Amino acid sequence: MARSSRSRPAEQDAPRPLPLEQENIVDVDVSEEMEASFLEYAYSVIYSRALPDARDGLKPVQRRILYMMARMGLRPDRGHVKSARVVGEVMGKLHPHGDAAIYDAMVRLAQPFSLRLPVVDGHGNFGSLDDGPAAPRYTEARMAPAALALTADLDEGTVDFVPNYDNQLQQPAVLPAAYPNLLVNGTTGIAVGMATNMAPHNLREVVAGARHLLADPEADLEAIMAHIPGPDLPSGGRIVGLDGVRDAYATGRGTFRMRAAVAVEQVSARRTGLVVTELPYGVGPEKVIERIKAGVDAKKLSGIADVVDLTDRKNGLRLQIELKSGFNPQAVLAALYRHTPLEETFGINNVALVDGQPQTLGLLPLLRVYVDHRLDVVRRRTRHRLGKHRDRLHLVEGLLLALVDIDEVIEIIRSSDDTAAARTRLMGVFDLTQVQADHILELRLRQLTRFSRIELEAERDELQAAIAELEAILASDARLREVVSAELQAVADEHGDDRRTVLLEAETAAAPAAGPAPS
């Protein structure tokens, strides 16, 4: 009786060793392999995770979040959805990394104390300077109005699309970005062997600088700094000493000092106090209070009787530092600047990707990269619209030809044996192209008979005027620059606000004001 396959001896199932001549053993130097693998990993982190693109100012995960929210229809005029739903869509379709990284990036995009112009509208606990956000299942989100300006015209051929991580879907390589997001919102990131730390700026000032560069492509740094004098931080405060800012604008690297906005007030019948209404960028009130108490305990700070946090939603930040009798408020404040986060430094390191390569950029190169990108976006959009308008004009002209004798059109269609015959006869009788004839054949009879010659002629005239305008934009670089400049100004008018941060030269840094604290 034949033995079944299950009862064969175990040694018959074991794989037989390959003959020596068929083995493929490669000797690899460990140091070379480690070097090659590490470089590949480093490039992946630099290009795909940690550094922003200089054109739209977004890291890949941020770009994917905004693109997916636009695809989901999460516009500002619609309701919020669970943050976990957005995270799931981004992770499942576009971002090959964990949900925690995606949610952290989305939270930052929604925090008004992190970004000068938030692009995500968060609903719920999205954290504070002292505490983290709630879990994504407890918060909701949608696009903020500014996000529409970043994603506008994506469907008009303005940017290239690339495959996602599994080649199943397409995603934009860069967003159209109707304003210089990298300068407006800044960024921070740590790659392998390099890092980036860019300060936020005022939208109106940045747009003014970009428009100046559009009007005068040969403008120098001094001319641009007349419009962009320095960073404008979300938390306000003071920037003391502008030499570091000038260095950063010239070379891409520099350091400046941030100080809190402090006023001397009579906080009670017997005591004077220092009232803090604005803190340095990235500093929370709890951290300040903790450092003040630690300084008092360590005898580094004297003259402080109490610290009270009177912050609320109505009046905003208000830290009240009560002083003991007989102490000079200016002397106490100077000690607070030395030993607490009421004064901090910000190190600018403008590293961003240009054509896929990390570069350290000053203010002028940053603006030039953005302006070139925006000119390309508007040029591509204009070509796309021109093609659409020409196609529609071609169809309208065909309808006008057919309306010369609508009864004959209907008779030709009725008496033809098939669609091909009707198409051929229409093309011959009315001198139509195949596209025009197909369009007429695809219309329902009631649509064909209700067309008004007057309406079609008006549409034809509008299309011809629009085509002439689009052709003029493509034919003139000056006209193209005017269009980009006007659109930038429209974004600044809609989303811009006044400067929050006061800029002070080091030698003219003012002492804290006496009297009521500024609101």
C-alpha positions as CSV (number, residue, x, y, z in Angstrom):
1,M,0.0,0.0,0.0
2,A,1.3,3.4,-0.9
3,R,2.4,5.6,2.0
4,S,0.5,9.0,2.3
5,S,2.4,12.3,2.2
6,R,1.6,12.8,5.9
7,S,3.4,9.6,6.9
8,R,6.6,10.4,5.1
9,P,9.7,10.5,7.3
10,A,10.5,13.9,8.6
11,E,13.9,13.9,6.8
12,Q,12.1,13.7,3.5
13,D,10.3,17.1,4.2
14,A,13.4,18.9,5.3
15,P,14.9,21.2,2.6
16,R,18.0,19.9,1.1
17,P,21.1,22.0,1.2
18,L,22.0,23.8,-2.0
19,P,25.1,22.6,-3.8
20,L,28.1,24.8,-3.0
21,E,28.2,26.3,-6.5
22,Q,24.5,27.5,-6.2
23,E,25.0,29.4,-2.9
24,N,25.1,33.2,-3.1
25,I,27.1,34.4,-0.1
26,V,28.3,38.0,-0.4
27,D,31.0,39.4,1.9
28,V,30.1,43.0,2.9
29,D,32.3,45.4,4.9
30,V,30.2,46.2,8.0
31,S,31.4,49.8,8.2
32,E,30.5,50.4,4.5
33,E,27.1,48.8,5.0
34,M,26.4,50.9,8.1
35,E,27.4,54.1,6.3
36,A,25.3,53.4,3.3
37,S,22.2,52.4,5.4
38,F,22.6,55.4,7.7
39,L,22.9,57.8,4.8
40,E,19.7,56.4,3.3
41,Y,17.9,56.7,6.6
42,A,19.2,60.3,7.0
43,Y,18.0,61.3,3.6
44,S,14.6,59.8,4.2
45,V,14.2,61.7,7.5
46,I,15.4,65.0,5.9
47,Y,13.3,64.7,2.8
48,S,10.2,62.9,4.0
49,R,9.6,63.9,7.6
50,A,11.6,66.7,9.3
51,L,12.2,69.6,7.0
52,P,9.6,71.8,5.2
53,D,9.5,72.6,1.5
54,A,10.5,76.2,0.9
55,R,7.6,76.7,-1.5
56,D,4.6,75.9,0.7
57,G,6.3,75.9,4.0
58,L,4.9,72.5,5.0
59,K,6.4,69.2,6.0
60,P,5.0,66.1,4.2
61,V,2.7,65.1,7.1
62,Q,1.3,68.7,7.4
63,R,0.7,68.8,3.6
64,R,-1.0,65.4,3.7
65,I,-3.3,66.5,6.6
66,L,-4.4,69.6,4.7
67,Y,-4.9,67.8,1.4
68,M,-6.9,65.0,3.0
69,M,-9.1,67.5,4.9
70,A,-9.7,69.3,1.6
71,R,-10.6,65.9,0.0
72,M,-13.0,65.2,2.9
73,G,-14.7,68.5,2.4
74,L,-14.0,69.8,5.9
75,R,-14.4,73.4,4.9
76,P,-14.7,76.2,7.4
77,D,-18.4,76.6,6.7
78,R,-19.1,72.9,7.5
79,G,-19.2,71.1,10.8
80,H,-16.2,69.7,12.7
81,V,-15.5,66.0,12.6
82,K,-13.6,63.8,15.0
83,S,-9.9,64.3,14.9
84,A,-9.4,60.5,15.0
85,R,-11.3,60.3,11.6
86,V,-8.9,62.7,10.0
87,V,-5.9,60.9,11.5
88,G,-7.2,57.6,10.2
89,E,-7.8,58.9,6.7
90,V,-4.3,60.4,6.5
91,M,-2.6,57.3,8.0
92,G,-4.5,54.8,5.8
93,K,-4.2,56.6,2.5
94,L,-1.2,58.9,2.5
95,H,1.2,58.8,5.5
96,P,3.1,55.6,6.3
97,H,3.8,56.4,9.9
98,G,2.0,56.3,13.2
99,D,-1.2,58.0,14.3
100,A,0.6,59.8,17.1
101,A,2.9,61.7,14.7
102,I,-0.1,62.7,12.6
103,Y,-2.2,63.9,15.5
104,D,0.7,65.9,17.0
105,A,1.2,67.6,13.6
106,M,-2.5,68.4,13.3
107,V,-2.6,69.8,16.8
108,R,0.3,72.2,16.1
109,L,-1.5,73.4,13.0
110,A,-4.5,74.4,15.2
111,Q,-2.7,76.1,18.0
112,P,-2.9,79.9,17.9
113,F,0.1,80.2,20.3
114,S,2.3,78.0,18.0
115,L,1.3,79.4,14.5
116,R,0.8,83.0,13.6
117,L,-2.0,82.0,11.2
118,P,-3.5,78.6,12.2
119,V,-4.7,76.5,9.3
120,V,-6.7,74.0,11.3
121,D,-9.8,75.0,13.3
122,G,-9.8,72.8,16.4
123,H,-12.8,72.2,18.6
124,G,-12.0,70.8,22.1
125,N,-8.9,70.6,24.1
126,F,-6.0,71.2,21.7
127,G,-3.5,71.8,24.5
128,S,-1.8,74.9,25.9
129,L,1.8,76.0,26.4
130,D,1.8,74.1,29.7
131,D,-0.4,71.1,28.9
132,G,-0.8,68.6,26.1
133,P,-4.0,68.1,24.0
134,A,-6.7,65.6,24.7
135,A,-6.8,62.3,22.8
136,P,-8.0,62.5,19.1
137,R,-11.2,60.7,20.0
138,Y,-12.2,63.6,22.2
139,T,-11.4,66.5,19.9
140,E,-12.8,67.7,16.5
141,A,-11.3,69.6,13.6
142,R,-11.9,71.2,10.3
143,M,-10.0,73.5,7.9
144,A,-9.4,77.0,9.1
145,P,-10.1,79.8,6.5
146,A,-6.3,80.3,5.9
147,A,-6.1,76.6,4.8
148,L,-8.4,77.3,1.9
149,A,-5.7,79.7,0.5
150,L,-3.1,77.0,0.8
151,T,-5.1,74.4,-1.0
152,A,-7.0,76.6,-3.6
153,D,-6.8,75.6,-7.3
154,L,-5.5,72.1,-6.6
155,D,-7.8,70.7,-9.3
156,E,-6.6,73.1,-12.0
157,G,-3.3,71.6,-12.8
158,T,-1.3,74.0,-10.6
159,V,1.1,71.5,-9.0
160,D,2.4,68.0,-9.7
161,F,1.0,65.0,-8.1
162,V,3.0,62.0,-7.0
163,P,2.0,58.4,-5.9
164,N,1.4,57.7,-2.2
165,Y,3.4,55.1,-0.3
166,D,1.7,52.1,-1.9
167,N,1.1,53.6,-5.4
168,Q,-2.6,53.3,-5.0
169,L,-3.4,57.1,-4.7
170,Q,-2.1,60.4,-5.8
171,Q,-1.0,63.3,-3.5
172,P,0.3,66.8,-4.3
173,A,4.1,67.2,-4.2
174,V,3.5,70.7,-3.0
175,L,0.5,72.9,-2.3
176,P,-0.3,76.0,-4.4
177,A,0.1,78.2,-1.3
178,A,-1.5,81.5,-2.0
179,Y,0.6,83.2,0.7
180,P,4.2,82.6,2.0
181,N,3.3,80.1,4.7
182,L,6.9,79.3,5.7
183,L,7.7,82.9,6.7
184,V,4.2,83.6,8.2
185,N,4.0,80.5,10.4
186,G,7.6,79.5,10.8
187,T,8.5,75.9,11.6
188,T,10.7,73.7,13.8
189,G,12.2,70.3,13.1
190,I,15.1,68.0,13.9
191,A,16.5,65.8,11.1
192,V,19.7,63.7,11.0
193,G,22.7,66.0,11.2
194,M,20.7,69.2,10.8
195,A,17.7,71.0,12.2
196,T,15.5,73.9,11.3
197,N,14.0,76.7,13.5
198,M,12.2,79.5,11.8
199,A,10.3,82.4,13.4
200,P,6.8,83.4,12.5
201,H,6.1,86.8,10.8
202,N,3.2,89.1,10.1
203,L,1.2,88.2,7.1
204,R,0.7,91.7,5.9
205,E,4.4,92.5,6.1
206,V,5.5,89.3,4.4
207,V,3.0,89.9,1.6
208,A,4.2,93.5,1.2
209,G,7.8,92.2,0.9
210,A,6.7,89.6,-1.7
211,R,4.8,92.2,-3.7
212,H,7.9,94.4,-3.7
213,L,10.0,91.5,-5.0
214,L,7.4,90.8,-7.7
215,A,7.5,94.5,-8.8
216,D,11.3,94.7,-8.6
217,P,13.0,91.2,-9.0
218,E,16.4,92.8,-8.4
219,A,15.5,94.3,-5.0
220,D,18.1,93.9,-2.3
221,L,17.7,92.8,1.3
222,E,17.5,96.3,2.7
223,A,14.5,97.1,0.4
224,I,12.7,93.9,1.6
225,M,13.5,94.6,5.3
226,A,11.7,98.0,4.9
227,H,8.6,95.9,4.6
228,I,9.6,92.9,6.9
229,P,11.5,94.5,9.8
230,G,11.5,91.4,12.0
231,P,9.5,88.4,13.3
232,D,6.0,88.8,14.6
233,L,5.4,86.2,17.3
234,P,2.0,84.7,18.1
235,S,2.4,85.6,21.8
236,G,3.4,89.2,21.1
237,G,6.0,90.4,23.6
238,R,9.2,92.3,22.7
239,I,12.2,91.5,20.6
240,V,15.2,93.3,22.1
241,G,18.2,93.7,19.8
242,L,17.8,93.4,16.1
243,D,21.4,92.6,15.1
244,G,20.6,88.9,15.3
245,V,17.5,89.4,13.2
246,R,19.6,91.1,10.5
247,D,22.2,88.3,10.6
248,A,19.4,85.7,10.1
249,Y,17.9,87.7,7.2
250,A,21.3,87.9,5.6
251,T,22.7,84.4,6.2
252,G,19.8,82.3,7.4
253,R,21.3,82.0,10.9
254,G,21.0,84.4,13.9
255,T,19.8,84.8,17.5
256,F,17.5,87.4,19.1
257,R,16.1,88.0,22.6
258,M,12.4,87.8,23.5
259,R,11.0,89.6,26.5
260,A,7.6,89.6,28.2
261,A,5.4,92.7,28.1
262,V,5.5,94.0,31.7
263,A,3.9,97.0,33.3
264,V,4.3,98.5,36.8
265,E,0.9,98.8,38.5
266,Q,-0.5,99.5,41.9
267,V,-1.9,96.0,42.6
268,S,-3.2,96.8,46.1
269,A,-3.5,99.7,48.5
270,R,-0.1,99.1,49.9
271,R,1.8,97.2,47.2
272,T,3.2,97.7,43.8
273,G,3.4,94.9,41.3
274,L,4.7,93.8,37.9
275,V,1.9,92.8,35.6
276,V,2.8,90.5,32.7
277,T,0.4,90.5,29.8
278,E,2.5,88.9,27.1
279,L,5.2,86.2,27.3
280,P,8.0,85.1,25.0
281,Y,7.1,82.7,22.2
282,G,6.7,79.2,23.5
283,V,6.7,80.1,27.2
284,G,3.7,79.2,29.4
285,P,2.6,81.0,32.6
286,E,3.0,77.9,34.7
287,K,6.6,77.6,33.7
288,V,7.2,81.2,34.7
289,I,5.6,80.8,38.1
290,E,7.5,77.7,38.8
291,R,10.8,79.3,37.9
292,I,10.0,82.4,40.0
293,K,9.2,80.3,43.1
294,A,12.4,78.3,42.5
295,G,14.4,81.5,42.2
296,V,12.9,82.9,45.5
297,D,13.7,79.6,47.3
298,A,17.3,79.6,46.0
299,K,17.8,83.3,47.1
300,K,18.4,84.3,43.5
301,L,15.3,86.5,43.5
302,S,14.4,88.9,46.2
303,G,11.6,91.5,46.8
304,I,8.8,89.2,45.5
305,A,5.9,88.8,47.9
306,D,3.6,86.7,45.8
307,V,2.8,85.6,42.2
308,V,-0.9,85.3,41.1
309,D,-2.1,84.0,37.8
310,L,-5.2,86.0,36.9
311,T,-5.4,84.7,33.3
312,D,-8.9,84.2,31.9
313,R,-10.6,83.9,28.6
314,K,-12.1,87.4,28.7
315,N,-9.0,89.3,29.6
316,G,-6.3,87.0,28.3
317,L,-2.9,86.5,30.0
318,R,-2.3,88.3,33.3
319,L,0.5,87.3,35.7
320,Q,0.6,89.6,38.8
321,I,3.9,89.6,40.6
322,E,3.5,91.5,43.9
323,L,6.6,93.2,45.3
324,K,7.6,93.8,48.8
325,S,7.8,97.4,50.1
326,G,11.1,99.2,49.5
327,F,12.1,97.2,46.4
328,N,12.7,98.9,43.1
329,P,10.5,97.4,40.4
330,Q,13.1,97.9,37.7
331,A,15.7,96.1,39.7
332,V,13.4,93.2,40.4
333,L,12.4,93.0,36.8
334,A,16.1,92.9,35.7
335,A,16.6,89.9,38.0
336,L,13.5,88.2,36.6
337,Y,14.9,88.6,33.1
338,R,18.1,86.9,34.2
339,H,16.7,84.0,36.1
340,T,13.2,83.3,34.6
341,P,11.7,82.7,31.1
342,L,10.4,86.3,31.1
343,E,13.4,86.6,28.8
344,E,14.4,83.9,26.3
345,T,16.5,83.6,23.2
346,F,15.3,82.4,19.8
347,G,17.9,80.9,17.5
348,I,16.9,81.2,13.8
349,N,18.1,78.4,11.6
350,N,16.4,78.7,8.2
351,V,16.9,75.3,6.8
352,A,14.4,74.2,4.2
353,L,14.1,72.0,1.1
354,V,14.8,73.6,-2.3
355,D,14.4,71.3,-5.2
356,G,14.6,68.4,-2.8
357,Q,17.9,69.5,-1.2
358,P,18.3,71.1,2.3
359,Q,19.6,74.6,2.1
360,T,20.1,77.4,4.7
361,L,18.3,80.5,3.3
362,G,18.2,84.1,4.2
363,L,15.1,86.3,3.9
364,L,15.7,87.2,0.2
365,P,16.2,83.7,-1.1
366,L,13.2,82.5,0.9
367,L,11.0,85.1,-0.7
368,R,12.4,84.4,-4.2
369,V,11.7,80.6,-3.9
370,Y,8.1,81.4,-2.9
371,V,7.6,84.0,-5.6
372,D,8.9,81.7,-8.3
373,H,6.6,79.0,-7.0
374,R,3.6,81.2,-7.0
375,L,4.4,82.5,-10.5
376,D,4.6,78.9,-11.7
377,V,1.3,78.1,-10.0
378,V,-0.6,81.0,-11.6
379,R,0.9,80.3,-15.0
380,R,-0.2,76.7,-14.9
381,R,-3.6,77.6,-13.6
382,T,-4.0,80.2,-16.4
383,R,-3.1,77.5,-19.0
384,H,-5.6,75.1,-17.5
385,R,-8.4,77.7,-17.6
386,L,-7.5,78.8,-21.1
387,G,-7.8,75.2,-22.3
388,K,-11.2,74.8,-20.6
389,H,-12.5,78.1,-22.0
390,R,-11.3,77.2,-25.5
391,D,-13.1,73.8,-25.3
392,R,-16.3,75.4,-24.1
393,L,-16.1,78.1,-26.8
394,H,-15.7,75.4,-29.5
395,L,-18.9,73.7,-28.3
396,V,-20.9,77.0,-28.0
397,E,-19.9,77.9,-31.6
398,G,-21.1,74.5,-32.7
399,L,-24.4,75.0,-31.0
400,L,-24.8,78.4,-32.7
401,L,-24.2,76.8,-36.1
402,A,-26.8,74.1,-35.4
403,L,-29.4,76.6,-34.3
404,V,-29.3,78.2,-37.7
405,D,-31.8,75.4,-38.7
406,I,-32.7,73.4,-35.6
407,D,-35.5,71.6,-37.5
408,E,-32.9,70.2,-40.0
409,V,-30.7,69.1,-37.1
410,I,-33.6,67.1,-35.6
411,E,-34.5,65.7,-39.0
412,I,-30.9,64.6,-39.7
413,I,-30.8,62.8,-36.3
414,R,-34.2,61.1,-36.8
415,S,-33.4,59.9,-40.3
416,S,-30.0,58.5,-39.6
417,D,-29.5,54.8,-39.1
418,D,-27.0,55.1,-36.3
419,T,-25.0,57.6,-34.3
420,A,-22.0,57.4,-36.6
421,A,-24.2,58.2,-39.6
422,A,-25.8,61.1,-37.8
423,R,-22.4,62.5,-36.8
424,T,-21.1,62.3,-40.3
425,R,-24.2,64.1,-41.8
426,L,-24.1,66.8,-39.1
427,M,-20.5,67.5,-39.8
428,G,-21.1,67.7,-43.5
429,V,-24.3,69.8,-43.5
430,F,-23.3,72.3,-40.8
431,D,-19.5,72.2,-41.2
432,L,-19.0,71.0,-37.6
433,T,-16.0,69.2,-36.1
434,Q,-16.4,65.8,-34.6
435,V,-16.4,67.2,-31.0
436,Q,-19.1,69.7,-31.9
437,A,-21.2,67.0,-33.6
438,D,-20.8,64.6,-30.6
439,H,-21.9,67.3,-28.2
440,I,-25.1,68.0,-30.1
441,L,-25.8,64.3,-30.3
442,E,-25.4,63.8,-26.6
443,L,-27.8,66.6,-25.8
444,R,-31.4,65.7,-25.0
445,L,-34.0,67.0,-27.5
446,R,-35.5,69.3,-24.9
447,Q,-32.1,70.8,-24.2
448,L,-31.4,71.4,-27.8
449,T,-34.7,73.2,-28.5
450,R,-34.6,75.5,-25.5
451,F,-31.2,77.0,-26.3
452,S,-31.5,80.7,-26.9
453,R,-29.3,82.3,-29.6
454,I,-29.0,85.4,-27.5
455,E,-27.8,83.5,-24.4
456,L,-25.3,81.5,-26.5
457,E,-24.0,84.6,-28.2
458,A,-23.6,86.3,-24.8
459,E,-21.7,83.2,-23.5
460,R,-19.5,83.2,-26.6
461,D,-18.6,86.9,-26.1
462,E,-17.8,86.3,-22.4
463,L,-15.6,83.3,-23.3
464,Q,-13.8,85.3,-26.0
465,A,-13.1,88.1,-23.6
466,A,-11.9,85.6,-20.9
467,I,-9.7,83.9,-23.4
468,A,-8.1,87.1,-24.5
469,E,-7.4,88.0,-20.9
470,L,-5.8,84.7,-20.2
471,E,-3.7,84.8,-23.3
472,A,-2.5,88.3,-22.3
473,I,-1.4,87.0,-18.9
474,L,0.6,84.2,-20.5
475,A,2.1,86.5,-23.0
476,S,3.4,89.0,-20.5
477,D,5.6,88.4,-17.5
478,A,4.7,91.8,-16.1
479,R,1.0,91.0,-16.4
480,L,1.5,87.6,-14.7
481,R,3.3,89.3,-11.8
482,E,0.5,91.8,-11.5
483,V,-2.0,89.0,-11.1
484,V,0.1,87.2,-8.5
485,S,0.6,90.5,-6.6
486,A,-3.1,91.3,-6.6
487,E,-4.0,87.8,-5.3
488,L,-1.4,88.1,-2.5
489,Q,-2.9,91.5,-1.5
490,A,-6.4,89.9,-1.4
491,V,-5.2,87.2,0.9
492,A,-3.5,89.7,3.2
493,D,-6.7,91.8,3.3
494,E,-8.8,88.8,4.2
495,H,-6.5,87.0,6.7
496,G,-4.0,89.6,7.9
497,D,-3.9,91.5,11.2
498,D,-1.8,94.1,13.0
499,R,1.7,93.4,14.3
500,R,1.8,91.9,17.9
501,T,5.5,91.9,18.7
502,V,7.3,95.2,19.4
503,L,10.8,95.5,17.9
504,L,13.4,97.3,20.0
505,E,17.0,98.0,19.4
506,A,19.2,96.8,22.3
507,E,20.4,100.2,23.3
508,T,16.9,101.7,23.2
509,A,15.1,98.9,25.1
510,A,12.5,100.6,27.1
511,A,11.8,100.1,30.8
512,P,8.4,98.7,31.8
513,A,5.7,101.2,31.5
514,A,4.0,102.6,34.6
515,G,0.3,102.5,34.9
516,P,-2.3,100.1,33.6
517,A,-1.1,97.1,31.6
518,P,-1.9,97.2,28.0
519,S,-4.9,95.1,27.0
